[in-house]
Structure formats: structure tokens, C-alpha cells
């Protein structure tokens, strides 16, 4: 393992580096083609071992005996069987070249201040709030000279839940003419008020409610352990949503009547959230924040949540937007997802679809300018929490099973095998001979995982399982900024995998 302390040593401030067009990016792997499938079919037909059968089910006593004899004829397979039947597959097939690497957590490019402490979302799905607040706190800690600091994730969580409930109920009113078992209603009901979110959701909440330090609105038991409150809220808003549908369809209630009824329901939701999480400051409520800086000097700031965001945080979240890598759809287009938001009247999801090397270049440019990068990925794929390694070559399935995973990124998404599940921060990259080879990742699972809370992601893992990078015009250049600003949306359906919430 690399020495974390030496890796995190702050460097002298650097001059702004413009996006480079010269960095060599390793090409993405070429997916399997139709020609390869045709060749395989030809080989099977010509193979003397292939049994020609007219039945749809090739499984018979004869075939089972033949298959077993063939697989166990290889002594390597017998050894693999003996090992894997007695141990966890992941432990048996670990690739020592990946896991026994003393420099795996060492990087050539790091931001000067990664922020502290490592956060912990505990048993909740709030990774997007932890990743974003970890990004936003860095400037505060640098300017105010604070060793450790956290923004209140619970404050954002409270108002996100409240707004999501209203948005859900409004959707149920507007889609009252749809059957409950329609694909749209199924999608809306499957993801009603989950803990997850997106960068654009963050913009909606912060611009309306502001931000506060964690000491002003601390964590509660249920913000750390959100299962039960999610159960309560999900049950209530479905009940309320069904009532609103019935009022519109069966009672011919007009929009004014429905709005009055919805407001009554929203007050009940507010009561539940307040009892569960406590009473957060409202956007213009005054609070006093006291802190001690690195030199032991006491400070006191009196402001409001909106004032704290504008005057203390000083990070314009609305100037940042999402790049995605979606190989199913055309690049250089702006996408959104139908009826996928956390706030009625809020800004929509905005994704500029680009090749994977564009995401990498934006991230590298940000890191070289001492700025962390919010990104979304499928964290459960080829990932080891204990070591903090995310690497497509970490486990040797071919050695154990004589087979490889051949689906490409687009087909994994189409078939429901992969989608964005988790948001984290990129704080470093290792560039060798002009190419990124691995990335430093700040997670929000506490210090007991990875390298004291940090993970290392291989560049090949980035290719396959990173779906989103949040950037700003100074790190990406005019072409993609213009696509974002044009607001010429291609609309994906509500059930599209790219509408998943991290």
C-alpha cells in the first residue's frame, strides 16, 4: 500500500491550466461484433462435439454426463472446483498483480486540499449529498483555515425529501389518466422518494434553501439510518397519490381543489419529517456559526442558510453541469429524463453525452487546477471495499471458469446489468507517459474501508463503469459548453437507466 500521508502533502498553489488537447487517452476496448458471433456459430456447426438436437431443451442425462466428464477431465478445473467449493469466489480468484501492489494508492497529480474529515453516510443512500458537500467544503476550509469541517447533509436531506414528496404527488395528479400498471406509473412508483439524487437536484435544493454547517443542523438517527423513514414516507405518499387520482378521476375535482388537498397532505409529510429529523433552519432564518481556525483563533458568523451559501461557500453550483458517457445514444447531444426531478418547477436533469475520453480530460483538467470532481459510477462492479481497489482485472474469472465477460458497456446498460449507483469525488490521477492509469477516489463510507477512506480506480474501470463527471466551462471548453447552454434536449423515458439516482 502507498503511504497516504505522503500522497496528501499539500503543494504550492498553481496557475490555472486550460483544458489540454494533447493528453493521450487510452482507447476504449472494442466491443464484440456480429462478425465474431457468426464465426462462433460456424465453429459450433462444424464441431464434431456439437450434438444436433431438434428439441428446445439440450439438458438431458446424456448431456449432463458428457459435460461433467469434459469439464473435470482438466486437472485445472478440478483444482478450481476444490478451491471454490470451500471458499468465497472473490477471495479465491483475486489477482495478486492488482492486490499486491505497494504503489496502488500513489498518484502523480493530486489536488492541494482534499478536505477533511472522511465522511460516512452510514446506512443511507445519500452518497450524492456527501460527495457534493465534500466538494463544496474544500474552498471553505482553505479560505477560513479550518482543519476539519462538514456541511450539513441532513439539512439538504430534509428539504430534498420534502420537495420530492410534492413532486411525486404532482406527477400522480398529472398522470391520473394513465393506468397504474402502465410503464410510466410503474417507473414513478418504483422510485418515489428514494435517498438518491443527481447534481441538478443539488442545484435545486441549494438555490432554494441554501446551506448550513453540520453543527447548525446535525445528523439524526434516521438520517444515518433512513430505511424506516423511507418506509413511512413511501407508504404515505402512495396513499395520498391514490387519493389525488381518485379525486380527479372519480370526483372530477378541479386543479384548485386538488392543490388544496395536496397542500394538506404535504403538511402531514412535513410533520413526519420534522418529528424524525428535527427542525432545520428555513432559508432566511438567522443562525450563528462558531468555529476555531487552525491557529486556535475563535470566530463567530451570524447569517442565514442562503447567506451562508452566497457569502461563505462561494461556489456557484449552477455553473457546473454533467457530462455522461452513454454509448447507446449519439454523442454531442444534450439529454434529460422525463418526469425525473426532485422539485416541482426545478431545473431538469441535464446531461451532455460525450465520448469517455472527454470525461477523463475534464476530470484531469480540474485536478490539475486543484479542484475535486463529482462523478457517478456503478461502484459494485469489480470493486473491493476492504482494499479500496476498483479494477476490471482484480479477479481472474477466466482462470477459474475458462470464460470471460464479453458484454460491452452499452449492452450491460441495455440488459440491466449496470447503471449509475454511487457518487464520489475524484481528487487525484496518476499519469504515465501522457496517459491516465489510475484515479484517486474519496468515498463516503468512513475510514475503515479502502486506504483510510480513499479508493483507487484503474483507468480501465473508468472506461467501463464511470457514467458521469460534473464539470464547468473553464475545464471543458466551448464546444460542450455550447451544447449545454443551448437547452436543445433529447428526452429519455422515465425508466431509462440514465435516470437512476446515485
C-alpha positions in Angstrom: 0.0 0.0 0.0 1.1 3.6 -0.7 1.8 6.0 2.1 -1.4 8.1 2.4 0.2 10.9 4.3 2.9 11.5 1.7 0.4 11.3 -1.1 -1.8 14.0 0.6 1.1 16.5 1.2 -0.2 20.0 0.1 1.7 21.6 -2.8 2.2 25.2 -3.7 -0.7 26.9 -5.5 -0.6 26.5 -9.2 -1.6 28.7 -12.1 -4.8 27.8 -13.9 -4.3 25.2 -16.6 -6.5 25.3 -19.6 -8.0 22.1 -21.0 -5.3 20.3 -23.0 -5.9 18.7 -26.4 -2.7 16.8 -26.2 -3.1 14.3 -23.3 -3.1 10.8 -24.6 -6.2 8.9 -23.6 -6.1 5.1 -23.8 -8.7 3.9 -26.3 -11.8 2.2 -25.0 -12.0 -1.6 -25.6 -13.6 -2.7 -28.9 -16.9 -4.4 -28.2 -17.7 -7.9 -29.6 -19.1 -7.6 -33.1 -21.8 -9.5 -35.0 -18.9 -11.0 -37.1 -17.5 -12.6 -34.0 -20.9 -14.2 -33.2 -21.2 -15.5 -36.8 -17.7 -17.1 -36.6 -18.7 -18.8 -33.3 -21.8 -20.2 -34.8 -19.9 -21.6 -37.8 -17.3 -23.3 -35.4 -20.1 -24.9 -33.4 -21.8 -26.3 -36.5 -18.6 -27.7 -37.8 -17.5 -29.1 -34.4 -17.8 -32.9 -34.1 -18.6 -32.5 -30.4 -21.8 -30.5 -31.0 -24.9 -32.6 -30.7 -27.5 -31.6 -33.3 -30.9 -31.6 -31.5 -34.3 -30.7 -32.6 -35.5 -30.0 -29.1 -35.5 -26.6 -27.4 -34.0 -28.1 -24.2 -30.5 -29.5 -24.6 -30.3 -30.7 -21.0 -30.6 -34.5 -20.7 -28.9 -37.2 -18.7 -26.6 -37.9 -21.6 -25.6 -34.3 -22.0 -25.1 -33.9 -18.2 -22.8 -36.9 -18.1 -20.9 -35.7 -21.2 -20.5 -32.1 -19.8 -19.3 -33.3 -16.4 -16.8 -35.7 -17.9 -15.4 -33.0 -20.2 -15.1 -30.3 -17.5 -13.4 -32.5 -14.9 -11.0 -34.0 -17.4 -8.9 -30.9 -17.0 -6.9 -31.0 -13.7 -7.0 -27.2 -13.5 -10.8 -27.4 -13.4 -10.6 -30.0 -10.6 -8.3 -27.7 -8.7 -10.6 -24.8 -9.2 -13.6 -26.8 -8.1 -11.8 -27.9 -4.9 -10.9 -24.3 -4.0 -14.1 -22.5 -5.0 -16.4 -25.0 -3.3 -14.6 -24.3 0.0 -14.1 -20.6 -0.2 -15.6 -17.3 -1.3 -15.2 -16.9 -5.1 -13.9 -13.3 -4.8 -11.1 -14.4 -2.4 -10.1 -17.5 -4.4 -9.7 -15.7 -7.8 -8.1 -12.4 -6.6 -5.4 -11.2 -9.0 -2.2 -10.8 -7.0 -0.8 -8.3 -9.6 -3.6 -5.9 -8.6 -3.9 -6.5 -4.9 -0.2 -7.0 -4.0 1.0 -3.6 -5.3 2.7 -1.3 -2.9 2.2 1.8 -5.2 -1.5 1.2 -5.9 -2.5 4.3 -3.8 0.2 6.6 -5.1 -0.6 9.3 -7.7 1.3 11.8 -9.8 -1.4 14.5 -9.8 -3.3 15.5 -6.6 -5.4 18.5 -5.6 -3.7 20.5 -2.9 -6.5 20.3 -0.4 -8.8 17.2 -0.3 -10.8 18.4 2.6 -11.3 16.6 5.9 -12.6 14.5 7.6 -13.5 11.5 5.5 -17.3 11.4 5.7 -19.6 8.5 6.5 -23.2 8.2 5.1 -23.8 5.2 7.3 -27.0 3.2 6.4 -28.5 5.7 4.0 -28.4 6.3 0.2 -27.2 9.9 0.4 -23.9 9.5 -1.4 -24.7 12.4 -3.8 -25.1 14.7 -0.8 -21.9 13.6 0.8 -19.9 13.8 -2.4 -21.2 17.3 -3.2 -20.8 18.7 0.3 -17.3 17.3 0.4 -16.6 19.2 -2.8 -18.2 22.4 -1.6 -16.4 22.4 1.8 -12.9 22.5 0.3 -13.0 26.2 -0.5 -14.4 27.0 2.9 -11.6 25.0 4.7 -8.9 26.7 2.5 -10.2 30.2 2.9 -11.1 30.1 6.6 -8.1 27.9 7.6 -10.2 25.1 9.2 -8.7 21.7 9.7 -11.9 19.7 9.7 -15.4 20.8 8.6 -18.6 19.4 7.2 -21.6 21.0 5.7 -24.9 19.6 7.0 -26.0 16.7 4.8 -29.1 16.3 6.9 -30.3 19.8 6.2 -30.2 19.1 2.4 -31.7 15.6 3.0 -34.7 17.1 4.9 -35.6 19.6 2.1 -34.9 17.1 -0.7 -37.3 14.6 0.9 -40.0 17.3 1.3 -39.6 18.5 -2.3 -39.6 15.0 -3.7 -42.9 14.2 -2.0 -44.5 17.3 -3.5 -43.1 16.4 -7.0 -44.3 12.8 -6.7 -47.8 13.9 -5.8 -47.9 16.4 -8.6 -46.8 13.7 -11.0 -49.6 11.4 -9.7 -52.1 14.2 -10.4 -50.8 14.9 -13.9 -50.7 11.2 -14.9 -54.1 10.3 -13.4 -55.3 9.2 -16.9 -52.6 6.6 -17.1 -53.3 3.0 -15.8 -51.5 2.2 -12.6 -49.8 -0.7 -14.3 -48.6 1.4 -17.2 -44.8 1.6 -17.7 -44.6 5.2 -16.7 -46.6 4.8 -13.5 -44.6 1.7 -12.7 -41.4 3.7 -13.0 -42.7 6.6 -10.9 -43.9 4.2 -8.2 -40.7 2.2 -8.1 -38.6 5.3 -7.3 -40.9 7.6 -5.4 -38.8 9.4 -2.8 -35.5 7.5 -2.6 -32.5 8.8 -0.8 -30.6 9.1 -4.1 -30.1 12.2 -6.3 -28.3 14.0 -9.1 -26.2 17.1 -9.4 -29.1 19.0 -10.8 -31.2 18.0 -7.7 -28.5 19.6 -5.6 -28.7 22.9 -7.5 -32.5 22.9 -7.0 -32.2 22.5 -3.2 -29.3 24.8 -2.6 -30.6 27.6 -4.6 -34.0 27.5 -2.8 -32.8 26.6 0.8 -29.1 27.4 1.0 -26.5 25.6 3.1 -25.6 25.3 6.8 -22.7 23.8 8.7 -23.3 20.4 10.2 -23.0 21.9 13.7 -26.1 24.0 13.0 -28.2 21.1 11.9 -26.5 17.8 12.9 -27.2 14.3 11.9 -30.1 12.3 13.5 -30.6 8.6 14.0 -32.8 8.4 10.9 -30.7 10.5 8.6 -27.9 7.9 9.3 -30.4 5.0 9.1 -33.0 6.0 6.6 -34.8 2.7 6.0 -37.7 3.2 8.4 -38.4 6.8 7.5 -38.3 5.9 3.8 -40.8 3.1 4.5 -43.2 5.6 6.3 -42.9 8.3 3.6 -43.3 5.8 0.7 -46.5 4.4 2.2 -48.0 7.8 2.9 -47.3 9.4 -0.4 -48.7 6.4 -2.3 -51.8 6.6 -0.2 -52.0 10.4 -0.8 -51.2 10.0 -4.5 -54.0 7.4 -4.9 -56.5 9.7 -3.2 -55.5 12.6 -5.6 -56.0 10.3 -8.6 -59.4 9.3 -7.3 -60.4 12.9 -6.6 -59.5 13.8 -10.2 -61.0 10.8 -11.9 -64.0 9.9 -9.8 -64.9 13.2 -8.2 -63.9 15.5 -11.2 -62.0 17.7 -8.8 -60.6 20.8 -10.4 -57.0 21.9 -10.2 -57.7 24.3 -7.3 -59.4 21.5 -5.2 -56.5 19.1 -5.9 -54.0 21.7 -4.9 -55.7 22.4 -1.6 -55.8 18.6 -0.9 -52.2 18.2 -1.9 -51.2 21.0 0.4 -53.0 19.2 3.3 -51.0 16.1 2.5 -47.7 18.0 2.3 -48.3 19.4 5.8 -48.6 15.9 7.1 -45.4 14.9 5.3 -43.7 18.0 6.8 -44.8 16.9 10.3 -43.4 13.4 9.8 -40.0 14.7 8.6 -39.8 17.3 11.4 -40.5 14.8 14.1 -38.0 12.4 12.6 -35.1 14.8 11.7 -35.7 17.8 13.8 -36.5 21.4 12.7 -33.9 22.7 10.1 -33.4 26.4 9.6 -35.6 27.8 6.9 -33.9 29.7 4.0 -33.9 33.1 5.7 -33.7 32.0 9.3 -30.8 33.6 11.2 -28.3 31.3 12.9 -24.8 31.8 14.4 -21.9 29.6 13.5 -18.9 29.5 15.8 -15.6 27.8 14.9 -11.9 27.8 15.8 -9.4 28.0 13.0 -6.1 26.1 12.5 -4.3 28.7 14.7 -6.7 28.3 17.6 -8.5 31.7 16.9 -12.2 31.8 17.7 -14.6 33.1 15.0 -18.4 33.7 15.0 -20.6 34.3 11.9 -24.2 35.2 12.0 -26.1 34.6 8.8 -28.9 32.7 7.1 -28.7 29.4 5.0 -29.0 31.4 1.8 -26.5 33.9 3.1 -24.1 31.2 4.1 -24.2 29.7 0.6 -23.7 33.0 -1.1 -21.2 34.7 1.3 -19.2 31.8 2.8 -19.4 28.8 0.5 -19.0 31.0 -2.6 -19.3 28.1 -5.0 -21.7 28.6 -7.9 -23.3 25.2 -8.2 -25.4 26.3 -11.2 -22.3 26.9 -13.3 -21.5 23.2 -13.2 -23.1 20.6 -15.4 -23.0 16.9 -16.1 -21.1 15.1 -18.8 -22.2 11.5 -19.3 -20.9 8.6 -21.3 -23.8 6.8 -22.8 -22.6 4.6 -25.8 -26.2 3.6 -26.6 -27.1 7.1 -27.8 -25.4 9.7 -30.1 -22.7 11.9 -28.7 -22.6 15.7 -28.6 -26.2 15.9 -27.7 -28.0 17.2 -24.5 -30.3 14.7 -22.8 -32.8 14.9 -20.0 -35.1 12.3 -18.4 -38.9 12.6 -18.5 -40.6 13.3 -15.1 -37.3 12.8 -13.2 -36.7 15.7 -10.7 -36.8 16.5 -7.0 -38.6 19.8 -7.2 -41.8 21.0 -9.0 -40.6 23.8 -11.2 -36.9 22.9 -10.6 -34.3 22.8 -13.3 -34.4 19.5 -15.2 -31.7 16.9 -15.4 -29.1 18.0 -17.9 -26.6 15.5 -19.4 -24.2 16.3 -22.3 -23.4 12.9 -23.8 -19.7 12.6 -24.9 -17.0 10.0 -25.6 -15.3 8.6 -22.5 -12.0 10.5 -23.2 -13.9 13.8 -22.8 -15.0 12.9 -19.3 -11.4 12.0 -18.5 -10.0 15.2 -19.9 -12.4 17.3 -18.0 -11.6 15.5 -14.7 -7.8 15.7 -15.3 -8.0 19.5 -16.1 -10.0 20.1 -12.9 -7.5 18.0 -10.8 -4.6 19.9 -12.3 -6.3 23.1 -11.2 -6.7 21.9 -7.6 -10.4 21.1 -7.8 -12.1 17.8 -6.9 -14.5 16.2 -9.3 -18.0 14.9 -8.5 -18.6 11.7 -10.5 -21.2 8.9 -10.7 -20.4 5.2 -11.3 -21.5 1.6 -10.8 -19.5 1.1 -7.6 -20.4 -2.5 -7.0 -18.7 -3.8 -10.2 -15.2 -5.2 -9.8 -14.7 -3.3 -6.6 -13.2 -4.4 -3.2 -14.2 -2.2 -0.3 -11.6 -3.5 2.1 -8.6 -2.7 0.0 -10.3 0.2 -1.8 -9.5 -1.2 -5.3 -11.7 -0.8 -8.3 -10.2 -2.7 -11.2 -11.6 -4.7 -14.0 -8.6 -7.1 -13.7 -8.9 -7.6 -10.0 -10.5 -11.0 -10.2 -9.4 -13.7 -12.7 -12.7 -15.3 -13.8 -11.1 -16.8 -16.9 -8.5 -18.7 -14.8 -11.2 -20.1 -12.6 -14.0 -20.7 -15.1 -12.4 -20.6 -18.6 -14.8 -17.8 -19.6 -14.8 -14.1 -19.9 -17.4 -11.4 -19.6 -17.9 -10.1 -23.2 -20.7 -7.6 -23.0 -19.7 -4.1 -23.7 -20.8 -1.0 -21.7 -23.8 -0.2 -23.9 -25.2 -3.8 -23.7 -24.7 -4.0 -19.9 -26.8 -0.9 -19.6 -29.4 -2.2 -22.1 -29.7 -5.5 -20.3 -30.0 -4.0 -16.8 -26.6 -5.3 -15.6 -25.1 -1.9 -14.9 -26.1 1.7 -14.2 -25.0 4.6 -12.0 -25.4 3.6 -8.4 -23.0 5.8 -6.4 -21.5 9.3 -6.4 -17.9 10.0 -5.1 -15.1 12.5 -5.6 -12.0 12.3 -7.8 -9.1 14.0 -6.0 -6.1 12.7 -7.9 -4.9 10.9 -11.1 -1.7 9.0 -12.0 -0.5 9.9 -15.4 2.3 7.8 -17.0 3.7 8.6 -20.5 0.9 11.0 -21.1 -1.9 8.5 -20.2 -4.0 8.2 -17.1 -3.5 4.8 -15.5 -5.4 5.2 -12.2 -7.5 7.6 -10.2 -7.8 8.6 -6.6 -11.3 8.5 -5.2 -12.7 10.0 -2.0 -15.6 7.8 -0.8 -18.2 8.5 2.0 -18.1 5.1 3.8 -15.8 6.2 6.7 -12.1 5.5 7.3 -12.4 1.7 7.9 -12.6 1.0 4.1 -10.0 1.4 1.4 -6.9 3.4 2.2 -8.3 5.4 5.2 -11.5 6.1 3.2 -9.8 6.6 -0.2 -10.2 4.2 -3.1 -8.0 3.6 -6.2 -9.8 3.2 -9.6 -8.0 1.8 -12.6 -8.4 3.7 -15.9 -9.9 0.6 -17.5 -12.5 0.6 -14.7 -13.2 4.3 -15.5 -13.9 3.2 -19.1 -16.4 0.6 -18.2 -18.2 1.8 -15.1 -18.0 5.6 -14.9 -21.1 7.2 -16.2 -21.0 10.8 -15.2 -18.5 13.6 -14.5 -19.6 17.1 -13.3 -17.6 19.9 -14.8 -17.7 23.6 -15.6 -16.9 25.6 -18.7 -13.3 26.5 -17.7 -12.5 22.8 -17.6 -14.3 21.5 -20.7 -14.1 24.1 -23.4 -16.6 25.9 -25.7 -18.0 23.0 -27.8 -19.6 21.1 -25.0 -20.5 24.2 -23.0 -22.4 25.5 -26.0 -24.3 22.2 -26.3 -25.3 22.5 -22.6 -26.3 26.1 -22.9 -28.5 25.6 -26.0 -31.0 23.5 -24.0 -32.0 21.5 -27.0 -33.0 18.4 -25.1 -33.3 14.8 -26.3 -35.8 13.3 -23.8 -35.2 9.8 -22.4 -38.1 8.0 -20.8 -38.6 7.9 -17.1 -37.5 4.3 -16.9 -34.2 4.8 -18.7 -31.2 3.6 -16.8 -29.5 7.0 -17.1 -32.3 8.3 -14.9 -31.0 6.2 -12.0 -30.2 8.2 -8.9 -26.8 7.9 -7.2 
